[in-house]
Amino acid sequence: MRLTRTSDLWWKNAVVYCLDVETYQDSNGDGTGDFAGLTQRIDHLVRLGVTCVWLMPFYPTRERDDGYDITDFYGVDPRLGTLGDFTEFVRTARDRGIRVIADLVVNHTSEHHPWFEDARSGRDAAHRDWYVWRDEPPEDGPSGVVFPDAEKSLWEYDRTSGQYYLHRFYKQQPDLNITNPAVRDEIGRIMGFWTQLGLSGFRVDAVPFLLETDGQDDVGRLPDPHEYLADLRAFLGRRCGDAVLLGEVNLPYDETALFFGEPSSGRGDELTMCFDFIGMQRMYLSMARGDAFPLADALRTRPAAPRDAHWATFVRNHDELTLDKLGDDERAEVFEAFGPEKDMQLYDRGLRRRLPPMVGGDRRRLELAYSLLFTLPGTPVLFYGEEIGMGENLAAEGRQAVRGPMQWTADDDAGFSTADAGAFPNPLSEGEFGPGRVNVHDQSHDAGSLLARMRLLIERYRGAPELAWGTYKVLDTPTPAVLAHISSLPEGAVLALHNFADRTVTAETKAPELKPGTVLTDLLTGAAVTTPRDGRLRTELGPYGYRWLRVGTTADDPERTTAS
């Protein structure tokens, strides 16, 4: 596949790396990570193979929701540096071939944002209609509390102005009134500001909540929410032609697909990418059962993304590992396998754990999960620390358990900061997954480390355009533990095989691309295998084993390879 055809759609085979500036690297010894420290660590990301950094919120905040309660959309939190430090990081990342996107959190503001402080000052205030107010909570309004451990209602009474305001998240985060044209215009200005400073797009927080109009008095006269999302995409395209909108849309597949844009157009004119929450949850169910069916079934039913859009795949993200789209019995299975203790669970719908402790440090199961991440159709997204197998610290509150400081060295401070650990934003992991045993420095000097393996997986993924651009198909196999799928382009195809069982199995597959006598090259080892005369490829996979097999092409020069 010619690279000139793919360069504009850089995100289709990107490797996205999510990090929080305050937990990545401290440069001045105050215990909080900052942009200056992050910039000095950029070459770690280069060596890993990252092509896009996703920054969690770095804006001024009162820290009521780990930075998601924003008090100024046009600034940098002073703890993390200055606008100058931010632009220096973006410039340095660009110099290394890495693009940068950031969280766009415009569903709500902090209660201390000047807009809300003005809005609550009186019913005639200039920003009053920038938020959603009611004399009484409406019966037909939105429902469903996001944080049931902390909030019992979506409406909070404001004594200053004598009305209730809507808040989907914490009460310290009043929802913006997206139906107000002035609010929509301001969101455009926010996006335009940061793209002028070098951002290549945004991860859009809580997209369905952002577009929700339930309970609005004039809902019949409001613009269609999806038309507004298409307007945002068009605006971003005018300002920065190759910029992206990566959407957090945790809904069933048929509902999520609507956020790509009008299905009949086939183009995708709303979100550039949507996270595959269904596939992620089904992957964990397959891992818990040792049975590929849950994930295979999800992939077979997942709608195809439009031509100019893509799914985004992930093993876990910065929030709880949500299992809300599994049935009650299915969720109980995953809890029992990976988080049986109540303290490991959150909101009765997810896990506040990282993968390595969930599988008892089993390297084979870790590699299985990340092999899936880089071969399943979609853009892979990593959460910082996954590349070295970081664990969580359950002593931290809620979601903070998985947001500990990055572990750079084996020192007590993990090389994160020279400050006392008590000043860190969150506690470090301890024991088997603490910095003494899991850190970048040691793994960088170990050819057999998880970090070395992750670098290889990323290198091979980036060198296999079939995985990002090809048409994929889940293949039938008589072995329940095996997931077999093939991604095909006119120029070639890659067959991926994954064994979810704790025992050796034989994967038997058949596909039109696997004609008798076809030579397949293992992208990870260089070994070759030939399809037998009956057209059924039989491949042995060890416990939790996997293989990436490319159908012979001139690039692989199969004539020079001895088949086995």
Phi, psi and omega in degrees: 000128183290130181296333180296338179277345187249349190294327180291328179260058187301332187284347182290332175234032176286164168241109185266138184232114181270131177214159176251121184305321186288346179244013185261306179200126178267128182259342187240008173076021178265000177094354181242132176298159183208171182294326178298318178292317179302317182300322180287348179258008187297329183289338172299319180290324177298312181295328179291328182108012179293139178242351180209127175260131174254116179271124169293168188308131178237011185280163175305140189204159171265004176059040174273341181216049176051041176096349180277356173261090192269135179255350179201115182281355185246018184223179175245135177303128183304333179295334187260351179129207184235173173300327176297318178296321178298310182294328176296320177295313181299319179296317180294320177298315178299321178300329180267006179082021181248127174273163181229131170238164183219160177296131171253103186248084185238018170287331184206172173234177168286152174295345179264006175293140180306328178298314183286324177300323175289317184300323183276356181287342179172159184289347178258011183296152184300326182258014182304313184278007173280352179232172185254116184241148175213148175293323176220147177304125183288143180291330182261017181281182180296155181225167178097106180276128182289320182243080185294344178282341185241335185231142179250349183214157175269359184237135180237132180281129179256109185295329183298317184250356173074025176223167175268144173242151183277137173214112179290329183255226180289156180295342176281004182233078180295138181287138172285151180269092185294343179284349179278119181304327180295324177293316180297320177296322181293324177298320176298319179296321178299313179297317180297322179300310186285330175292328176295334178269007170113358179293147178257018178141194188215146164267117187271118184284136169048057187302314181300324178291323179300322185265359185289137179236011179303136175087356178285135182297324185251035186301329181294339182256005184275152176294150178299129182305322181289330174297321179295318178297321176295323177297318178299316180297318180295318178300314181297321179296324178291322182282325184208097193303331182252017180284159187235156167241111178259114191259137171271098182231097181261080181224167173305157186307314185295328178281321178298319183301333179295336182281354170286332182134184182300116184302325185293335181288328181072004185261315186088093185241016176244252179288139177288318179221150173234137176295139178270080179293324181295311180299320179299313182293322179290330176298316180293326177294319176297319179294323179293323184271341189068031186223126184285347190303312183305316180288318179300318180297319178297316181295326179290332183262352181291127179297147175291138176288150176300171185304316183257036179217174184200154169276155175242129183254153180201154176270320172201164177235197187280347179268192172295152176284092189289140177234027189290342181265004172272155173292164183303315181293322179294317179298321179298324177298315181292319176302313183297322183282323192236351180198063188290337181275142184302327182291344179274348185256163182214130177059018182059019182227353185201181182243139176255056183227156168266161187297316185305312176294331180298327181255018177064028180074012182293107184301325182296319181286327175298312181296322178303312182298317183280334170297319175298316181305318186269354178247337178293147183295121182145169178274121183285137179236123178258147172258135187311141180091343179296328185293341179246358179082039178296151176253183179258174171230105185289353175288340178284156183281135171050230183293343182296344181303327183259007184247038180287167179299146177298141184257101185268322183226175180277001180294162180300329180268006178062014183071008181280320185201152175273357180285165174297141184301336178295343179268356181292152179301321178218158181287151175290158169295158183231171174064226185302332183249012177287171184298335178298336182241342182228107179202160184293316185302308183295318183289333178294338181256013182235109182295343180259011184283166175298321178301317178297320179293320179296321177299319179294314180301318181292318179300315181290323176298314181295335179267007181236082182300339178302324184292324182270325189252346186283165172273125185258155177215132174279127184265148174287143176214141182286352181261112185302332184283349189259128168260123177236125174218151183234136178246125191234140168235164176304331182278345183167184183209157174234127176260125179247132181236133180223132181254115181274357185268159178270022180221161178289136179225165173252120178270122179246122185224155177215135180205155179304329180290341185261066179289151179307135181085358179291132177267129176245135181254129177287117184292340183265335183239340184086353179291161182234154177218147183246135177292128182289178186298329181280359177078005180256113179279128180243120185229129178278133177237128177289178178306125182057029182279165181205155176216145173246112186243118178267130174297134189311130176227169179296331179295326180276346179050060185297338179299335180269357185260134176277117182289152178230000000 
